[in-house]
Each structure stands twice: as C-alpha cells, then as structure tokens.
Amino acid sequence: MKRRAFFIGVLPIFALSALLIVVNTTNPLSGGPATILLVFILLYLFFLPFFYGLLNVLAVGWRLVTRQRTANESKQTRLRRRYYVSSVLACLPLFLLALRSIGSVRLVDVGLVMVFIALAAFYVARRA
C-alpha cells in the first residue's frame, strides 16, 4: 500500500521536477540522443501514475454504477492489470510528441496512434 501511494503521489512530482531541470539546463542539439531519451523517459514516468490513478477512479466509478463485483479475480490481479494497461496508455503522449517532433501530426496520424494504443491496451488487458 505504501509503495502504491509513493508511486501515485511522489513519482510524478519527481519526474516533473527532473524534466523541468533537464529542459531548462540543456539544449537538445548539444545534449545529444541521451538527453532526448531522458526527456522521453521522464515524460513516461510523469504520465504513468496519472493513467494508473485515472483507471482506478474509473474502475471504482464503474463498480458503483453497476454494483457488480468481479467473482474470480483478486484485488491484486485487478491492480496489476490496471498497471499494465496504464503503462500502455502512458505511451500515448510520447507517441504524439514523437510525431510532433518530426512535424507529422495530422488527424490520420493521431487516429492511427489511438487505434494502436487501443489494440495494445486490449491485448495487455487480455493477457494479464
């Protein structure tokens, strides 16, 4: 329980702080590929707890609306599945940023990225 609270509460603050430091102190042209990779990793670490918390809120809301209980699934399995799906969803902003960096953000491209993320999330949810 404590690790999850740390994950949801402290990790995005740490990632955002580190991201602001990296962005303000380095130049992408002089920093090289390692700096760009660090920026993408920090963005991923920022969005991962956001999507995990969002999935938890949606799951609790869904359970309150439908008043259904999952019969054969433990709480740990549900949380693990939400973590896996949120790790796929956290790639969405990174893919859109990568498209933006090469100057190719069109409606078709955004739609393809959304379809890809939806298929990946469906696959991960079924495998977990």
C-alpha positions in Angstrom: 0.0 0.0 0.0 2.8 2.4 0.8 4.6 1.7 -2.4 1.5 2.4 -4.4 0.9 5.7 -2.6 4.6 6.6 -3.3 4.1 5.6 -6.9 1.0 7.7 -7.4 2.0 10.7 -5.3 5.7 11.2 -5.4 6.8 9.8 -8.7 5.1 12.4 -11.0 6.4 15.2 -8.8 9.9 13.8 -9.1 9.6 13.2 -12.8 8.2 16.7 -13.5 10.9 18.3 -11.4 13.7 16.4 -13.2 12.1 17.2 -16.5 12.0 20.9 -15.8 15.6 20.8 -14.7 16.7 18.9 -17.9 14.7 21.1 -20.2 15.9 24.4 -18.7 19.6 23.4 -18.4 20.3 21.6 -21.6 20.0 22.2 -25.3 18.7 19.3 -27.4 21.3 20.0 -30.0 24.2 19.9 -27.6 22.9 17.3 -25.3 22.6 14.6 -27.9 20.4 11.5 -28.0 20.9 10.7 -24.4 19.2 13.9 -23.3 16.3 13.3 -25.7 15.9 9.8 -24.4 16.0 11.1 -20.8 13.2 13.6 -21.6 11.1 10.8 -23.1 11.7 8.6 -20.0 10.8 11.4 -17.6 7.6 12.1 -19.6 6.7 8.4 -19.4 7.3 8.4 -15.6 5.2 11.5 -15.3 2.2 10.1 -17.2 2.3 6.5 -15.9 0.9 7.3 -12.4 -1.6 9.7 -14.0 -3.1 7.0 -16.1 -2.9 4.4 -13.3 -4.9 6.8 -11.0 -7.4 7.5 -13.8 -8.0 3.8 -14.4 -8.5 3.3 -10.6 -11.0 6.1 -10.4 -12.9 4.8 -13.5 -13.0 1.3 -12.1 -14.4 2.5 -8.7 -16.9 4.6 -10.5 -17.9 1.7 -12.8 -18.3 -0.6 -9.8 -20.5 2.0 -8.0 -22.7 2.5 -11.1 -23.2 -1.2 -12.0 -22.9 -2.6 -8.4 -21.1 -5.6 -9.8 -18.3 -7.5 -8.2 -15.7 -9.5 -10.1 -16.2 -13.0 -8.9 -13.0 -14.9 -9.6 -10.4 -12.1 -9.7 -8.4 -11.0 -6.7 -7.7 -7.3 -5.9 -4.0 -7.8 -6.6 -4.8 -9.2 -10.1 -7.1 -6.2 -10.9 -4.5 -3.7 -9.7 -1.8 -5.5 -11.7 -4.0 -5.4 -14.8 -4.6 -1.7 -14.4 -0.9 -1.1 -14.0 -0.2 -2.9 -17.2 -2.9 -1.1 -19.2 -1.7 2.3 -17.7 1.8 1.5 -18.9 0.5 1.1 -22.4 -1.6 4.3 -22.1 1.3 6.3 -20.9 3.0 5.8 -24.3 0.2 7.8 -26.0 1.6 11.3 -25.2 5.1 10.1 -26.1 4.0 8.8 -29.5 2.1 12.1 -30.1 5.2 14.1 -29.0 7.4 12.0 -31.3 5.0 12.7 -34.2 5.1 16.4 -33.4 8.9 16.4 -33.3 9.1 15.1 -36.9 6.3 17.5 -38.0 3.8 14.9 -38.9 0.7 15.5 -36.7 -2.3 15.0 -38.9 -5.7 13.7 -38.0 -4.9 10.4 -39.7 -1.7 10.0 -37.7 -3.4 10.7 -34.4 -6.2 8.3 -35.3 -3.6 5.6 -36.1 -1.8 6.1 -32.8 -5.1 5.9 -31.0 -6.0 2.7 -32.7 -2.6 1.3 -32.0 -2.8 2.2 -28.3 -6.3 0.8 -28.1 -5.2 -2.5 -29.6 -2.2 -2.7 -27.4 -4.2 -2.0 -24.2 -6.8 -4.6 -25.3 -4.0 -7.2 -25.8 -2.3 -6.4 -22.5 -5.7 -6.5 -20.6 -6.5 -9.9 -22.0 -3.0 -11.3 -21.4 -2.8 -10.1 -17.8 
